[in-house]
Amino acid sequence: MCCYKLQYGTRHIIDELTASGHVITSVLMCGGLSQSSLFVQTHADSLGLPVLIPHTKQSVLLGSAMLGAVASGDFPDVAATAVAMGGDADAFQPKQELK
């Protein structure tokens, strides 16, 4: 039961962002809990969105490097940096019947 509280908290945040005009097509997850396929899949199911798990083991460091690349002017924005510097990820697709 406690596992679902986190997913629905995340869903509430995404619902509010969507209501404010943001378009969210997937969620990227890293850290210790991202190693649990049950945790990741229940997020995908609760959110109705794919959850991506990056192949890089140092995704926080990579994100910092991306922000530094934007700040230095090497890239115009974070989106362009993510395309250029981001790597592959495993995708957990939502099971729509469980949303």
N, C-alpha and C positions, 0 to 999 in steps of 0.2 A: 504493500500500500504506500509506503513512504517514497518509493521510487517514482510513483506517478505524480506526487506533489511537485517535484522538480519539473517534470514535463509540462504540467498544466500551468506552472508559473512562467515557463518559457513561452508557452502558447499565448498566454495573456499579453506578454510583452510584444510578441509578433503581431497579435491582433491589433494592439494599440498603434504600433508602427504602421501597419497596413491602413488602419483608419485615418492616419495622419498623412497618407499619400505615398508612403514608401512601398516599393515593390520588392518583395522578398521571395526568391525562387528556391533557395536552399539554405542550409545552416551548416557551418563548418565547426567541428568539435575537436578539441585536443585536450591533452592532460590525462590523468589517471583513469577517470571514469570512461573515457573514450575507448579504453581497452576492453570494456565489457560490451559484447555484441547485444546482450539483452537490454542494457541501458540505452545504447544507441538506437536499436530498433524500436523501443518503446517511445523514444523521442520522435523518430520519424513517423510512427503511427499516430501519436498524439497531435503532432504539428500538421500532419498531412503534407509534409515537405520532405524532400531527400535530405539526409544528413550525410555530410562528407567527412571522412577521416583521412587527413593528409598522410602520405607515405613518409614524409620527413619526420624524424623523431624530435627535431628541434624547431617546431613550428613557431614557438614564441620568439626565438632568436631570428628566424626568417622574417616574421612580421616586423620586428624592430628594424631589421636591415631594409625592409621595404619602405618603412616610414622615413628612414634616413635617406634613402635614395630619392624620395619625393622632396624632402627638405633641402637636399643638396641641388635640386633642379635637374637631376638626371632623368626624371620622369615628370610628366605634367600633373599627374594625379595618382591616387592610390589604385584606382581601377587599372590604369595602364601598367603600373608597377606589378600588380598581381598577375596580369596576363604574362608579362615578361619574366618574372622571377618565380611565380608559383609553380608547384609541381603537380604530380598526380595524386589522386585521392581515391579511396574506396567509397562507393556510394551505397547507402542503405535506403532503399525505396520504401515509401509508406505503403502500408496495406490499408487501402481506403475503407475497407469494411470494418476496420478497427478504430478509425478516427473518433 
